[in-house]
Amino acid sequence: MKSPTSWLAAATLLTSSLAAPHSQQRLQPDWAGQKWDAIIVGAGTAGIIVADRLSEAGKKTLLLEVGGNSSYGVTADITGKLDRPEWLSGTSLSRVDVPGLYKSIFAEGKSLICPPGIVNSYQACTIGGNSAINAGLYFQPPASDWDDYHPEGWKSADVEAATKRLLEKQKSVVKYSRDGKFYLQSGYEEARKWLVDTAKFTEVSFNDQPNDKDDVVP
């Protein structure tokens, strides 16, 4: 079992009792001796949301993560710092925003992947969890995933309102360039010709048609 000290690699205090809602503070050295209303182990996508909801409810919440912050690979840490090449300074771009730099988040001895003995799978141990290594990609699952594989209370109708809130807070996009154009599409165009024109797959927008997942090309 990991000691409390080793889990402090990226520990953050979330509490709505601070001056502003959803404010975050780096922990003081005496964090282990403090009393907490809730302790969340794992600052992946689920852990962050749970900690945020508890802090919204006024609970003094401790969020622990065995890995470091994800500023190395994807996003700024809570101080706003991005670890990236100097020539990206002055922009809002991270390593993941530059296609040629994506693989660098696994290099230089700063891998965001969990070390042996943490989980029995290929997974990220960092603030943001797997969302920090998948280039921020999110594909809304079809309603059938919820209805077929989740228990009562977690069906598609049950999570519809939460999904709507998520997409309102962080809008899903398919065009990433500043001018709204796609570049270097030769590989995609050839695959599209084969799948759509020859194999008769249907071309869809995975944002607008999340329930169309079979025999389609997004």
Kinemage of the C-alpha trace (Angstrom):
@kinemage 1
@onewidth
@group {chain A} dominant
@subgroup {mainchain}
@vectorlist {calphas} color= white
{ca met a 1} P 0.000 0.000 0.000
{ca lys a 2} L 1.252 3.447 -0.864
{ca ser a 3} L 2.193 5.668 2.057
{ca pro a 4} L 0.398 9.023 2.494
{ca thr a 5} L 3.598 10.806 1.498
{ca ser a 6} L 3.874 9.010 -1.848
{ca trp a 7} L 0.281 9.911 -2.671
{ca leu a 8} L 1.106 13.588 -2.203
{ca ala a 9} L 2.818 13.882 -5.569
{ca ala a 10} L -0.144 15.901 -6.785
{ca ala a 11} L -2.504 16.499 -3.909
{ca thr a 12} L -4.977 19.337 -4.031
{ca leu a 13} L -7.411 20.779 -1.515
{ca leu a 14} L -10.846 21.594 -2.881
{ca thr a 15} L -13.275 23.440 -0.663
{ca ser a 16} L -16.194 25.728 -1.302
{ca ser a 17} L -15.613 27.415 2.035
{ca leu a 18} L -12.821 29.428 0.466
{ca ala a 19} L -13.351 32.909 -0.934
{ca ala a 20} L -14.560 31.787 -4.348
{ca pro a 21} L -16.523 28.673 -5.367
{ca his a 22} L -14.481 25.811 -6.837
{ca ser a 23} L -11.226 27.414 -5.694
{ca gln a 24} L -8.226 25.150 -5.323
{ca gln a 25} L -5.190 25.394 -3.080
{ca arg a 26} L -1.949 23.496 -2.969
{ca leu a 27} L -1.764 21.574 0.286
{ca gln a 28} L 0.250 22.759 3.242
{ca pro a 29} L 2.836 20.395 4.787
{ca asp a 30} L 0.464 19.548 7.653
{ca trp a 31} L -2.222 18.099 5.357
{ca ala a 32} L -1.835 14.608 6.836
{ca gly a 33} L -2.744 15.912 10.292
{ca gln a 34} L -5.848 17.752 9.187
{ca lys a 35} L -9.409 16.460 9.347
{ca trp a 36} L -11.298 16.032 6.086
{ca asp a 37} L -14.949 15.510 5.324
{ca ala a 38} L -14.031 13.397 2.302
{ca ile a 39} L -10.848 11.933 0.811
{ca ile a 40} L -10.831 10.980 -2.868
{ca val a 41} L -8.019 8.669 -3.986
{ca gly a 42} L -7.237 9.111 -7.663
{ca ala a 43} L -7.463 12.383 -9.590
{ca gly a 44} L -8.657 10.890 -12.838
{ca thr a 45} L -11.748 12.077 -14.679
{ca ala a 46} L -14.074 10.457 -12.126
{ca gly a 47} L -12.103 11.469 -9.034
{ca ile a 48} L -11.888 15.102 -10.090
{ca ile a 49} L -15.645 15.301 -10.689
{ca val a 50} L -16.498 13.623 -7.379
{ca ala a 51} L -14.135 15.940 -5.487
{ca asp a 52} L -15.593 18.948 -7.272
{ca arg a 53} L -19.156 17.942 -6.425
{ca leu a 54} L -18.271 17.392 -2.768
{ca ser a 55} L -16.540 20.758 -2.557
{ca glu a 56} L -19.594 22.356 -4.169
{ca ala a 57} L -21.608 20.883 -1.307
{ca gly a 58} L -19.339 22.608 1.195
{ca lys a 59} L -17.299 19.545 2.159
{ca lys a 60} L -13.640 19.947 3.015
{ca thr a 61} L -12.279 17.571 0.395
{ca leu a 62} L -8.846 16.079 -0.119
{ca leu a 63} L -8.001 14.858 -3.620
{ca leu a 64} L -4.964 12.564 -3.829
{ca glu a 65} L -3.067 11.433 -6.906
{ca val a 66} L -0.071 9.099 -6.967
{ca gly a 67} L 1.231 10.659 -10.179
{ca gly a 68} L 2.243 14.218 -10.929
{ca asn a 69} L 0.349 16.984 -12.643
{ca ser a 70} L -0.432 16.626 -16.338
{ca ser a 71} L 1.020 19.937 -17.447
{ca tyr a 72} L 3.862 17.952 -19.009
{ca gly a 73} L 1.574 16.429 -21.559
{ca val a 74} L -1.728 18.139 -21.916
{ca thr a 75} L -3.087 20.873 -19.697
{ca ala a 76} L -1.945 23.512 -17.296
{ca asp a 77} L -1.708 22.549 -13.653
{ca ile a 78} L -3.605 24.539 -11.020
{ca thr a 79} L -0.876 27.203 -11.090
{ca gly a 80} L -1.485 27.724 -14.807
{ca lys a 81} L 1.936 26.390 -15.797
{ca leu a 82} L 2.389 24.448 -19.024
{ca asp a 83} L 5.458 22.281 -19.611
{ca arg a 84} L 6.102 22.692 -23.330
{ca pro a 85} L 8.722 23.862 -25.854
{ca glu a 86} L 9.763 27.478 -25.559
{ca trp a 87} L 8.507 28.268 -29.058
{ca leu a 88} L 4.927 27.648 -27.880
{ca ser a 89} L 5.179 30.410 -25.284
{ca gly a 90} L 2.637 33.145 -25.776
{ca thr a 91} L 0.053 30.695 -27.139
{ca ser a 92} L -2.635 28.587 -25.486
{ca leu a 93} L -1.276 25.433 -27.140
{ca ser a 94} L -0.061 22.379 -25.250
{ca arg a 95} L 1.985 19.463 -26.549
{ca val a 96} L -1.167 17.606 -27.546
{ca asp a 97} L -2.342 20.533 -29.679
{ca val a 98} L 0.741 20.094 -31.889
{ca pro a 99} L 0.465 16.739 -33.704
{ca gly a 100} L 4.225 16.327 -34.007
{ca leu a 101} L 4.684 16.661 -30.243
{ca tyr a 102} L 2.019 14.257 -29.010
{ca lys a 103} L 4.372 11.314 -28.524
{ca ser a 104} L 6.690 13.503 -26.471
{ca ile a 105} L 4.368 13.206 -23.471
{ca phe a 106} L 5.591 9.626 -23.102
{ca ala a 107} L 9.270 10.464 -23.557
{ca glu a 108} L 12.109 12.157 -21.689
{ca gly a 109} L 11.601 10.116 -18.554
{ca lys a 110} L 8.405 11.975 -17.622
{ca ser a 111} L 5.880 9.388 -18.689
{ca leu a 112} L 2.355 9.867 -17.408
{ca ile a 113} L 1.757 6.101 -17.462
{ca cys a 114} L 1.163 4.334 -14.134
{ca pro a 115} L 4.228 2.556 -12.757
{ca pro a 116} L 4.136 -1.205 -12.130
{ca gly a 117} L 1.994 -2.342 -9.220
{ca ile a 118} L -0.609 0.419 -9.405
{ca val a 119} L -3.116 -0.981 -11.901
{ca asn a 120} L -3.225 -4.084 -14.074
{ca ser a 121} L -3.644 -2.163 -17.301
{ca tyr a 122} L -2.112 0.515 -19.489
{ca gln a 123} L -3.354 3.611 -17.708
{ca ala a 124} L -2.296 7.136 -16.865
{ca cys a 125} L -1.360 8.120 -13.322
{ca thr a 126} L -1.593 11.892 -13.373
{ca ile a 127} L -4.020 14.718 -12.820
{ca gly a 128} L -6.777 14.021 -15.342
{ca gly a 129} L -6.070 10.291 -15.582
{ca asn a 130} L -6.491 8.770 -19.024
{ca ser a 131} L -7.911 12.016 -20.369
{ca ala a 132} L -4.356 13.364 -20.093
{ca ile a 133} L -2.967 10.847 -22.586
{ca asn a 134} L -5.781 10.460 -25.112
{ca ala a 135} L -5.325 13.901 -26.681
{ca gly a 136} L -8.495 15.111 -25.002
{ca leu a 137} L -10.638 13.013 -27.307
{ca tyr a 138} L -14.152 12.246 -26.128
{ca phe a 139} L -16.750 10.296 -28.037
{ca gln a 140} L -20.238 10.345 -26.588
{ca pro a 141} L -21.388 6.728 -26.184
{ca pro a 142} L -24.654 5.587 -27.777
{ca ala a 143} L -27.691 5.293 -25.541
{ca ser a 144} L -27.505 1.513 -25.934
{ca asp a 145} L -24.227 1.421 -23.977
{ca trp a 146} L -25.991 2.828 -20.923
{ca asp a 147} L -29.147 0.786 -21.425
{ca asp a 148} L -27.443 -2.553 -22.104
{ca tyr a 149} L -24.471 -2.483 -19.726
{ca his a 150} L -25.415 -0.283 -16.768
{ca pro a 151} L -27.676 -0.983 -13.755
{ca glu a 152} L -30.927 0.723 -12.940
{ca gly a 153} L -30.424 4.375 -12.161
{ca trp a 154} L -27.635 4.629 -14.751
{ca lys a 155} L -29.623 4.183 -17.944
{ca ser a 156} L -29.396 6.675 -20.821
{ca ala a 157} L -32.441 8.593 -19.606
{ca asp a 158} L -30.921 8.866 -16.120
{ca val a 159} L -27.660 10.457 -17.327
{ca glu a 160} L -29.166 12.586 -20.091
{ca ala a 161} L -29.308 15.752 -17.965
{ca ala a 162} L -25.732 15.265 -16.723
{ca thr a 163} L -24.486 14.726 -20.283
{ca lys a 164} L -26.211 17.918 -21.361
{ca arg a 165} L -24.533 19.862 -18.541
{ca leu a 166} L -21.157 18.444 -19.525
{ca leu a 167} L -21.510 19.430 -23.167
{ca glu a 168} L -22.724 22.890 -22.197
{ca lys a 169} L -19.690 23.347 -19.972
{ca gln a 170} L -17.172 21.887 -22.409
{ca lys a 171} L -18.524 21.986 -25.924
{ca ser a 172} L -17.493 19.146 -28.177
{ca val a 173} L -15.797 20.228 -31.397
{ca val a 174} L -14.605 18.532 -34.565
{ca lys a 175} L -12.602 21.393 -36.097
{ca tyr a 176} L -9.497 22.402 -34.197
{ca ser a 177} L -7.680 24.864 -36.432
{ca arg a 178} L -8.152 28.585 -35.931
{ca asp a 179} L -9.570 29.029 -39.411
{ca gly a 180} L -11.904 26.052 -39.109
{ca lys a 181} L -10.219 24.156 -41.950
{ca phe a 182} L -8.807 20.640 -42.097
{ca tyr a 183} L -5.242 20.147 -43.281
{ca leu a 184} L -3.248 17.171 -44.593
{ca gln a 185} L -6.387 15.157 -45.195
{ca ser a 186} L -4.952 12.818 -47.855
{ca gly a 187} L -5.006 9.775 -45.561
{ca tyr a 188} L -8.548 10.467 -44.395
{ca glu a 189} L -9.798 11.072 -47.927
{ca glu a 190} L -8.412 7.758 -49.167
{ca ala a 191} L -9.953 5.897 -46.213
{ca arg a 192} L -13.248 7.696 -46.794
{ca lys a 193} L -13.333 6.686 -50.464
{ca trp a 194} L -12.789 3.075 -49.538
{ca leu a 195} L -15.248 2.960 -46.620
{ca val a 196} L -17.999 5.269 -47.886
{ca asp a 197} L -17.838 4.972 -51.667
{ca thr a 198} L -16.837 1.317 -51.889
{ca ala a 199} L -17.888 -0.401 -48.658
{ca lys a 200} L -21.021 1.780 -48.400
{ca phe a 201} L -20.465 2.915 -44.836
{ca thr a 202} L -22.447 5.997 -43.800
{ca glu a 203} L -20.633 9.258 -43.100
{ca val a 204} L -21.847 10.823 -39.834
{ca ser a 205} L -20.891 13.450 -37.278
{ca phe a 206} L -20.161 11.717 -33.987
{ca asn a 207} L -21.257 14.873 -32.164
{ca asp a 208} L -24.615 15.192 -33.861
{ca gln a 209} L -25.367 11.487 -34.219
{ca pro a 210} L -23.965 9.730 -31.122
{ca asn a 211} L -26.305 6.753 -31.516
{ca asp a 212} L -25.016 5.942 -35.005
{ca lys a 213} L -21.944 3.823 -34.303
{ca asp a 214} L -22.325 0.840 -36.629
{ca asp a 215} L -20.986 0.809 -40.202
{ca val a 216} L -20.242 4.516 -40.097
{ca val a 217} L -17.354 6.873 -40.767
{ca pro a 218} L -17.152 9.868 -38.407
